[in-house]
Amino acid sequence: MIFVVTAYHAEAKPIIEYFGLKKVLKNSRFEVFAGREIALVESGPGVIASACATSFLLTEYKARDKDIALNIGIAGAKNSNLRKGEAILCHKIIYNDTKRAFYPDIIVKHDMKEGVLETFNFPVVKEDFPLELMEGDIADMEGAGFFEAASFFLPPHGVHCIKVVSDYLERAVEPSFVSDIIGKNLPLIEGFMSSLETIHRFIPKGLSENEEEIIDKLAENLRLTFTMTHQLKNLMLFYLSKNESLPGELYDFLNIKANSKSEGKVYFERIKKLLC
């Protein structure tokens, strides 16, 4: 099942209409809409509200490992190299309050631009906030809360934030404009959902002892971080879901020893391309 969390009804409205979702009539703090394969909750603004709504939705529908959770909404961009109305798939999410960072595993090809999302406990307005203090490319008030909560239920390759650029950290955005730009990106988002569902359906439950040893050796030799190692495992599972064995070129990397983490990252990017 696909779980969607939005902050505002203006973000949820085009999704509800596009997928034909119906309101779920239950005594709940949150507005929930659902169809056969999709359930959506409107959290309201804020980190805590998003975390609570996410936990509620995934508990209510008994989320399983192969389910998917998406936070879809708008975000303000730090500068104009990102276009208004452009969908951004977030490969890193920073919680400004604690500086904690989260890293979704993006193991499918997609047509969205990637970027770093920074979640704040307050609306970021460029006239009032020094932008040199902002680490992310875009800013919102929900992403980090959503991701941390969803990660208690689902693996990192099943949890993602997709943000549509609505402004350049200005004071107000019209609800009709929000609904319009979210709606225009839904075919793109639906394609991403389908790719995730396909991978989740065919990923085997585990790797063999030999394949686990390959991961351990690559992680050690290439100085991979914990997140990179986890992503490598998912990429190998994905590859093996379509092929009988790992590509021969992968074994060449077992003879390489990186002299630094940055050098290891270069080799890791090559492995990613190989397995994708």
MOGI-V509498 format. One record per backbone hydrogen bond with DSSP energy under -1.0 kcal/mol. NH is the residue of the N-H (numbers start at 1). CO is the residue of the C=O. E is the energy in kcal/mol with one decimal. If there is no record, write none. Layout:
BEGIN
NH&CO&E + NH&CO&E
END
This chain:
BEGIN
2&37&-2.8 + 3&68&-3.6 + 4&39&-2.7 + 5&70&-2.7 + 6&41&-2.3 + 12&8&-1.8 + 13&9&-3.2 + 16&12&-2.7 + 17&13&-2.2 + 18&14&-2.5 + 19&15&-2.2 + 21&16&-2.2 + 22&34&-2.4 + 24&32&-3.1 + 26&24&-1.3 + 28&26&-1.3 + 33&40&-2.7 + 34&22&-2.8 + 35&38&-3.1 + 39&2&-2.3 + 40&33&-3.7 + 41&4&-2.3 + 42&31&-2.2 + 43&6&-3.2 + 44&7&-1.5 + 50&46&-2.1 + 51&47&-2.4 + 52&48&-2.7 + 53&49&-2.5 + 54&50&-2.4 + 55&51&-2.3 + 56&52&-2.5 + 57&53&-2.6 + 58&54&-2.5 + 59&55&-1.8 + 60&56&-2.8 + 61&57&-2.0 + 62&59&-1.1 + 63&58&-2.7 + 67&64&-2.3 + 68&1&-2.5 + 69&158&-3.1 + 70&3&-3.2 + 71&160&-2.3 + 72&5&-1.4 + 73&162&-1.7 + 75&164&-1.8 + 76&139&-2.1 + 77&167&-2.9 + 78&137&-2.9 + 82&79&-1.2 + 85&165&-3.6 + 86&83&-1.8 + 88&163&-3.3 + 89&113&-2.7 + 90&161&-2.4 + 91&115&-1.7 + 93&102&-2.5 + 94&117&-2.9 + 95&100&-2.9 + 96&119&-2.5 + 99&95&-2.7 + 102&93&-2.7 + 105&156&-1.3 + 113&87&-1.1 + 115&89&-1.5 + 117&92&-2.7 + 118&138&-2.5 + 119&94&-3.3 + 120&140&-2.8 + 126&169&-2.4 + 128&125&-2.0 + 129&125&-1.6 + 133&130&-2.1 + 134&131&-1.4 + 137&116&-2.3 + 138&116&-1.9 + 139&76&-2.5 + 140&118&-1.8 + 146&142&-2.3 + 147&143&-2.7 + 148&144&-2.4 + 149&145&-1.9 + 150&146&-2.9 + 151&147&-1.9 + 152&149&-1.3 + 153&150&-1.5 + 154&150&-2.5 + 158&155&-2.2 + 160&69&-2.3 + 162&71&-2.8 + 163&88&-2.5 + 164&73&-2.8 + 165&86&-2.4 + 166&75&-2.3 + 178&174&-1.9 + 179&175&-2.5 + 180&176&-1.8 + 181&177&-2.4 + 182&178&-2.1 + 183&179&-2.4 + 184&180&-2.0 + 186&183&-1.1 + 189&185&-2.4 + 190&186&-3.1 + 191&187&-1.7 + 192&188&-1.6 + 193&189&-2.4 + 194&190&-2.4 + 195&191&-2.0 + 196&192&-2.2 + 197&193&-2.6 + 198&194&-2.3 + 199&195&-2.0 + 200&196&-2.8 + 201&197&-2.0 + 202&198&-1.3 + 203&199&-1.7 + 212&208&-2.3 + 213&209&-1.8 + 214&210&-1.7 + 215&211&-1.8 + 216&212&-2.2 + 217&213&-2.4 + 218&214&-2.6 + 219&215&-2.7 + 220&216&-2.0 + 221&217&-3.0 + 222&218&-2.6 + 224&219&-1.8 + 229&225&-2.5 + 230&226&-2.2 + 231&227&-2.3 + 232&228&-2.6 + 233&229&-1.9 + 234&230&-1.9 + 235&231&-2.4 + 236&232&-2.3 + 237&233&-2.3 + 238&234&-2.5 + 239&235&-2.5 + 240&236&-2.5 + 241&237&-1.1 + 242&239&-1.4 + 243&239&-1.3 + 250&247&-1.5 + 251&248&-1.1 + 253&250&-1.2 + 254&251&-1.1 + 255&252&-1.2 + 256&253&-1.3 + 258&221&-2.6 + 264&260&-2.2 + 265&261&-2.0 + 266&262&-1.3 + 267&263&-1.7 + 268&264&-2.4 + 269&265&-2.2 + 270&266&-1.4 + 271&267&-2.1 + 272&268&-2.4 + 273&269&-1.9 + 274&270&-2.0 + 275&271&-2.4 + 276&272&-1.8
END
